[in-house]
Amino acid sequence: MRHLKTAKHLQEFDPEVSIILAHNMGIFSDLVHFIDTKTDVWVVSWLTLSILVTYTGGLVIYRLFMSPIAQFPGPKLAALTYWTEAYYELLYGEGGQFVFKYREWHEKYGPIIRINPRELHIQDAPYFETFYGSSRPASKLKDLEHRFNNPSSAFATSDHSLHRIRRGALNPFFSKRKISDRVPLIRGHMDELCSRLKREFQGTGRVLVINEMWGCWTTDIIIEYCFERRYNFIRDPDFKAGLVVSLIDLLDGVHWITQFPWMVKAMQLLPDSLVGWLDPRMKNVIDFNKEMLTQVEEALDNAHDKDVKGHRPDTIFTSIIQSDVLRSEVAPVRLQHEAISVVAAGIETTMRALTISVFHIVNNPSIHQRLRE
């Protein structure tokens, strides 16, 4: 009070004092406001930190001790975080090594182990019939629908009932009888392939890339089975088929997309040209997806056409279109997703099996000689 009275007294006799006091009082007010603001920031920071620590601690306790699968053995770090799986899938070695890592865990922990916070893995062949033999419905993880960017395919469908409908539409085409009906097609492509190998490779010293050759052969067969269309990839120079390359590029990024689902959504928001510029491999994937949509649209347009003998094409997609499934099941995008799944699965699995078979046959002289005899 004493200082305030003095200041007031001086102010009455000197106008400059009034200006100086007003200036100083403004600085004091700003300082008080700054301190209050800093206090608010510190309070918010400490509150945020406290929430994060509490949440993290609660999550650790839940995953390690309270989770429904907490009692199953396995590495604690794998049970605690998904980053263990991400490390082995993306960064360890060549990537995609998680399947080999949890095989090692089985040797240490037993036939049933916990491999991440919400999944168990069972390595017990006799238990297969117990687990899958019952009639109870079992749905897949919905988080995995996005892996190949074809969520409405039968392979990716998570809901048990919907998957059963979509799988039922495909099952007849992979029966033993249906495959036997396609034997002439398969033999025809094999005869043409053998003729080319004798003509262009036998005795020439040229290097033959086996996996690319089988990729062209299997692609020709599965595409014709799906759409009644011949690409004749087995005639491509050096067996360099663009569609096969696109498929391999599609599979290359699956581990990253599985771990980070937002990558698919991010790419869908960008123009195709920009995605292809950022990653040239994705251009091949985009071209593959567009080609599948083109084939599906042609199948929809020509589903009821007949050949000169009055027969309709006996292909997978023509038959699905003509069946009595819900019309939503034969929408262009839905069938495009199915085409991506069927074509990719038919090519990659067969190509890889044949490539490995050739290696072991050539690498084992006794088996090689027996087959030649």
Secondary structure, DSSP 8 states (H G I E B T S, - for coil): -HHHHHHHHHHHH-HHHHHHHHHHHHHHHHHHHHHHHHHHHHHHHHHHHHHHHHHHHHHHHIIIIISTTTTS-S-HHHHH-THHHHIIIIISTTS--HHHHHHHHHHHH-SEEEEETTEEEE--TTHHHHHHSS-S-----GGGTTTTT-TTSTTT--SHHHHHHHHHHHGGGGSHHHHHHTHHHHHHHHHHHHHHHHHHTTTT-----HHHHHHHHHHHHHHHHHHS----GGGSGGG--HHHHHHHHHHHTHHHHHH-THHHHHHHHS-HHHHHHH-HHHHHHHHHHHHHHHHHHHHHHTTT---TTS-----HHHHHHHSSS-GGGG-HHHHHHHHHHHHHHHHHHHHHHHHHHHHHHHH-HHHHHHHH-
